Every structure is written in C-alpha cells, then in structure tokens.
Amino acid sequence: MSLSVAEKTKQYVLGTYARAPFVLDRGEGMYVVDDAGNRYLDFASGISVNALGQCDAGITAAAHEQFQRLGHVSNLYYSAPQADLAEALCQSSFADKVYLANSGTEAVEAAIKFARKVAYTRYGPGQKTGIVAFTGAFHGRTMGSLAMTPREKYQKAFRPLLPDVQIAPFNDVDAIAEFVTDATCAVFVEPIQGEGGINPASPEFLQALRDVCDRVGALLVFDEIQCGMGRTGTLWAYEQTRVVPDMLTTAKALGSGLPIGAVLMTDAVAGVMGVGDHGSTFAGGPVICRVAEATVKRISDPAMLAHVKEMGALLVERLNELNSPHVVEVRGRGLMVGVEFDMDVTPLIQASYQHGLILINAGPQVLRLLPPLIVEPEHIDALIDGLTSMLAELPEGTAA
Ligand SMILES: Cc1ncc(COP(=O)(O)O)c(C=O)c1O
C-alpha cells in the first residue's frame, strides 16, 4: 500500500515543521489549490515570499528562458544575470554594492562577517566585535542569526551561539546608549518586526540608532527580509524613514519563490572585503538572478507600489470594522498587517482552512496578514467575510 503524502513526509522528512492538514498541489495568482481540488485564498504569500502571487507569467517565463539558456555556473565566471540584478538593486536603493546569498539567514550571516571585517580593518583584531539586536527580533536560524533571535525556545538547545551579541529593548530610545558602545561593530534591526508580531520601529528609535552608530563607529544594518521588496508600499521600508542604513538584508520576495538572499551595502563597507573573504557555490546563479531582476523591476513600478498603499489602507480599514471584542489592535504598514487578539490565534488559523483562507500568525496572539501584493478589494472582502464567520463561531468564553 502506498503512503499518503503526509505519511511519507512524516516518515522521511525531518520533523521540524508543524504543517496544515492538506497537501498543496498548484497555485493561480492569489490562490493555492490542494490535491482534493479545494481552493484557498492566500493571505500569507508563503511567509512574505510570493509578492506577485503564484505562477506569474513573467516570472515563470524568466526562469524557463534562463534555465534553457544557461543554468548553474558558480562564481568562478561572470554571467550577465548576476550583473544585471546587482545593478537593479543598487540603482533602486542607497547601495553601491551587493553580495548575493541563498536565503535570508545567509544574508544576515554575511552582514555579520562584513561588519566584523570593517571593525577589524579600522580598529584592529578583537577591538570591536559586539553586535546589538533587539527584543522581539527574528533574524534567522543559523548560529549567528540565531544569536540575534532572542526566543528561548529557538536558542536553548543550541548554545553556545555566536558570542558578543547583546539584546536591547526594542523601541526604547533611552536604553540604546547602555548597549551600543565603543565595543559595538554593528546594530541589526528590522524596521518593522515580522515574526515578533508586526511591530514597527518608531522613527525616533531608528534615528537614535543611526546617531549612536555614527558616534561609536558601528554599522547600522536594516533587516528588510520580511518588510522590504514593496511590502510596505515603498520598495524598501527604510525609504519611509529619514534613516539610511550602512547595510540592508533582503531575501523572501526578492526571489518570487526561488531561494535567494542579498546584502546591500555602501562602498565604505564593500571596500574592506576582498577575494576569498566570503562566498557560496550557488549564490548569484543565472536563473535566480533573472527571476529576481524581473521581480525587482515589477515591484519597483510606481503603479504597483501605489496599489500596495491603497490595498493596505483598505485592509486596515476593513479589519478595524471587524466587530469583535477579541480584537485588541490592528497595526502595520502597507500590506504587512498584524491583528492582535486577546486570545491565542491558533483556533482561527485552523478554522481559516475550512473557510478557504490561508492565514498565519506572528507570535501567539497576532494574526499576520501578508497577501500577495496583487491583492484586490474582492479578496479583502472575502477575508473579512471569512474572519467575521470565524469570530462568530468561536466557542463562548474564548479569551486569553
Ligand atoms: C526579518 C527576517 N530576517 C531573517 C529571516 C530568515 O530568513 P530565511 O528563512 O530565508 O533564512 C526571516 C524569516 O522569516 C525574517 O523574517
């Protein structure tokens, strides 16, 4: 007897994920479809990845054409797609140079190394190795990024993590000076925390971080892996602040579903790195670079960014009309929206599947809405109808 997909997965794939009770088989724009033919309206985008929805014609054509022309080559050779993507990223941001990686956590690890090398070059070995990150942050699962992701559940079995990392309170301007000192080489911050619960950093906080980094000679790194690539209504979230970082990490939506990460940086940072200082076999390959370049071009279109702002405002307006005593707050920017409840949102996520919706959380009490940027008002109507029914169906006495 052959095993079902779920049984086979459980038997052969390492069990590090909790999975929804269906098998996804195909996708069409805003929808994914399971192997029984059930359609789900996607308000998660594969965790902020599918900005252009599923199976976008331009993206699939870019991947197909490039793979037929030239696939993997390694970084021992030049190839036009890599150069074109790097140019598009620099021309669309503060950056002078780009380092390409294969995932978000790899981009963060690279940024840690670049910050260490800048401090090593300017101040000498061991003089300035400290890294500061914040409460509620999520920067990834590998040993360096995990050290900057202060969740006991994620860290406890894996210590010792990268040393010299300190966690300061998020959005607390007064606490900064205690943590960011002459021994600090870099400060990592998400302009809007994603996994931590959709928490925007205040403009004053980001400005204070910029000021202290300039004073002590540390680099300011914005992790825009979740909040960048058009999600908040500008290509990069930092564009909505007055603060420009020294480095920015991106991934997720950059690849429209193929794996990629990137570090954007100024020439001052890039200048310390030389041949052999860092590298990757796969990173910057022709297929992903063509796809990412096409994605950057599509998302930077002013009409697309205006659409994100318009749909984001509509989404927040409609969520605020949800007449539920359980809703504590609706917050976010553009199409990165969190709804905080006075209860665990797991029952809502489980119920969403019966209502033909894909929803995810950000921490126990926050529903996280990250639809593809191509969302239209009728999809928001369908979400609100689904949420209204789900909230009405909650058992009496449901509370925190
Ligand atoms: C802000 C942020 N940084 C880093 C990461 C890690 O990215 P990846 O899962 O691609 O390693 C994530 C993933 O959720 C993220 O949201």
PDBQT file of the ligand as one rigid body, heavy atoms in Angstrom, charges set to zero:
ROOT
HETATM    1  C1  LIG A 501      13.275  39.619   9.274  1.00  0.00    +0.000 C 
HETATM    2  C2  LIG A 501      13.773  38.259   8.923  1.00  0.00    +0.000 A 
HETATM    3  N1  LIG A 501      15.093  38.035   8.885  1.00  0.00    +0.000 NA
HETATM    4  C3  LIG A 501      15.596  36.827   8.550  1.00  0.00    +0.000 A 
HETATM    5  C4  LIG A 501      14.766  35.771   8.247  1.00  0.00    +0.000 A 
HETATM    6  C5  LIG A 501      15.363  34.433   7.857  1.00  0.00    +0.000 C 
HETATM    7  O1  LIG A 501      15.146  34.205   6.508  1.00  0.00    +0.000 OA
HETATM    8  P1  LIG A 501      15.233  32.691   5.917  1.00  0.00    +0.000 P 
HETATM    9  O2  LIG A 501      14.066  31.948   6.478  1.00  0.00    +0.000 OA
HETATM   10  O3  LIG A 501      15.172  32.883   4.429  1.00  0.00    +0.000 OA
HETATM   11  O4  LIG A 501      16.545  32.150   6.359  1.00  0.00    +0.000 OA
HETATM   12  C6  LIG A 501      13.376  35.957   8.296  1.00  0.00    +0.000 A 
HETATM   13  C7  LIG A 501      12.464  34.824   8.012  1.00  0.00    +0.000 C 
HETATM   14  O5  LIG A 501      11.319  34.812   8.425  1.00  0.00    +0.000 OA
HETATM   15  C8  LIG A 501      12.876  37.227   8.634  1.00  0.00    +0.000 A 
HETATM   16  O6  LIG A 501      11.553  37.458   8.693  1.00  0.00    +0.000 OA
ENDROOT
TORSDOF 0
